[in-house]
Amino acid sequence: MKYIIWFSCFFLLSCKSDEDASLINKWKLDSYIKNSGSTVTLLSFPIHFVFEKDSTVKINLNVNTCNGEYTKSSKKLTLKNFNCTKICCDSVASIEAYELFVDSITTYEINGKTLKLKGNYGTAMKLSLFQ
């Protein structure tokens, strides 16, 4: 009898639910919606957003890197103090995605391994957990 109880507890504890990922992670930008409502899907190069525990966020564009700070409360996201390296010129899509993120994003929502960032003017960004 004690083995049945032990195995039951073992199986119950080993089952993982499909929990939402934490904002504090590395995310890959899948797509974004411009002000005009058109969706831009990035295929030729990855753009990564790394949210750290110390409230910093790093954005790896296709050439340059940008760093800044974020604060979050409930589903609200506030961004400030961004600076980028100026090694070379990034692609139009990279610059556009960066500017939307910094100038427009005000809320976030995590569903499983998907992060959705939304902001003013109907802009939105969809990111997936980078593994």
C-alpha positions as CSV (number, residue, x, y, z in Angstrom):
1,M,0.0,0.0,0.0
2,K,2.8,2.4,0.9
3,Y,4.4,1.9,-2.6
4,I,1.1,2.8,-4.3
5,I,0.9,6.0,-2.3
6,W,4.6,6.7,-3.0
7,F,4.2,6.1,-6.8
8,S,1.0,8.2,-6.9
9,C,2.8,11.1,-5.2
10,F,5.8,10.7,-7.6
11,F,3.6,10.9,-10.7
12,L,1.6,13.8,-9.5
13,L,4.6,15.9,-8.7
14,S,6.4,15.0,-11.9
15,C,3.6,16.2,-14.2
16,K,4.3,19.6,-15.5
17,S,1.6,22.0,-16.6
18,D,2.1,24.2,-19.6
19,E,2.8,27.3,-17.5
20,D,3.4,30.8,-18.9
21,A,7.0,31.7,-19.4
22,S,8.4,34.6,-17.3
23,L,9.0,38.0,-18.9
24,I,12.6,37.6,-17.7
25,N,13.9,35.6,-20.6
26,K,15.3,35.8,-24.1
27,W,12.6,36.4,-26.7
28,K,12.8,36.2,-30.5
29,L,10.7,38.7,-32.5
30,D,8.4,36.9,-34.8
31,S,6.4,39.8,-36.2
32,Y,5.1,43.3,-35.6
33,I,2.3,45.4,-36.8
34,K,3.1,48.8,-38.2
35,N,0.8,51.9,-37.7
36,S,-0.8,51.2,-41.0
37,G,-2.0,47.8,-39.9
38,S,0.3,45.8,-42.1
39,T,2.1,42.9,-40.4
40,V,5.9,42.6,-40.9
41,T,7.3,39.1,-40.4
42,L,11.1,38.9,-40.0
43,L,12.6,35.9,-41.8
44,S,16.1,36.9,-42.9
45,F,17.6,37.7,-39.5
46,P,16.7,37.3,-35.8
47,I,16.0,40.2,-33.5
48,H,16.2,39.2,-29.8
49,F,14.9,41.0,-26.7
50,V,16.5,39.9,-23.4
51,F,14.6,41.0,-20.2
52,E,16.9,40.7,-17.2
53,K,16.1,40.4,-13.5
54,D,17.8,43.7,-12.8
55,S,15.2,45.5,-14.8
56,T,17.4,46.0,-17.9
57,V,16.5,45.0,-21.4
58,K,18.9,44.3,-24.2
59,I,17.8,44.3,-27.9
60,N,20.0,42.5,-30.4
61,L,19.2,44.0,-33.8
62,N,20.8,42.5,-37.0
63,V,23.9,44.6,-36.5
64,N,23.7,46.8,-33.4
65,T,22.8,46.3,-29.8
66,C,20.5,48.5,-27.7
67,N,20.2,48.6,-24.0
68,G,17.7,50.2,-21.7
69,E,15.6,49.8,-18.6
70,Y,12.0,48.6,-18.0
71,T,9.6,48.5,-15.1
72,K,6.5,46.3,-15.0
73,S,3.4,46.2,-12.9
74,S,0.5,43.9,-13.6
75,K,0.4,43.9,-17.4
76,K,1.9,47.4,-17.9
77,L,5.4,47.9,-19.2
78,T,7.4,51.1,-19.0
79,L,10.6,51.6,-21.0
80,K,13.3,54.3,-20.6
81,N,16.9,55.3,-21.1
82,F,17.7,53.4,-24.3
83,N,21.0,53.7,-26.1
84,C,22.3,51.8,-29.2
85,T,25.7,51.0,-30.6
86,K,26.5,52.7,-33.9
87,I,28.7,50.2,-35.6
88,C,26.9,50.1,-38.9
89,C,23.5,50.5,-40.3
90,D,20.7,48.1,-39.4
91,S,18.1,47.0,-41.8
92,V,14.9,49.1,-42.1
93,A,12.9,46.3,-40.4
94,S,15.3,46.2,-37.5
95,I,15.1,50.0,-36.9
96,E,11.4,50.0,-37.4
97,A,10.9,47.2,-34.8
98,Y,13.2,49.0,-32.3
99,E,11.4,52.3,-32.7
100,L,8.0,50.7,-32.2
101,F,9.3,49.0,-29.1
102,V,10.8,52.1,-27.5
103,D,8.2,54.6,-28.6
104,S,4.9,52.7,-28.5
105,I,4.8,49.6,-26.3
106,T,2.9,50.0,-23.0
107,T,1.5,46.6,-22.1
108,Y,2.6,43.0,-22.3
109,E,0.8,39.6,-22.2
110,I,2.4,36.2,-21.9
111,N,0.5,33.1,-23.1
112,G,2.6,29.9,-22.8
113,K,5.8,30.6,-24.7
114,T,4.4,33.6,-26.6
115,L,4.9,37.2,-25.5
116,K,2.7,39.9,-27.0
117,L,3.6,43.6,-26.7
118,K,1.0,46.2,-27.4
119,G,1.0,49.9,-27.6
120,N,-0.3,53.1,-28.9
121,Y,-1.6,53.6,-32.5
122,G,-2.5,49.9,-32.8
123,T,1.1,48.6,-32.9
124,A,1.8,45.1,-31.6
125,M,4.8,42.8,-31.4
126,K,4.7,39.0,-31.2
127,L,7.7,37.3,-29.7
128,S,8.5,33.6,-28.9
129,L,10.6,32.2,-26.2
130,F,14.1,31.7,-27.5
131,Q,15.5,28.3,-26.7
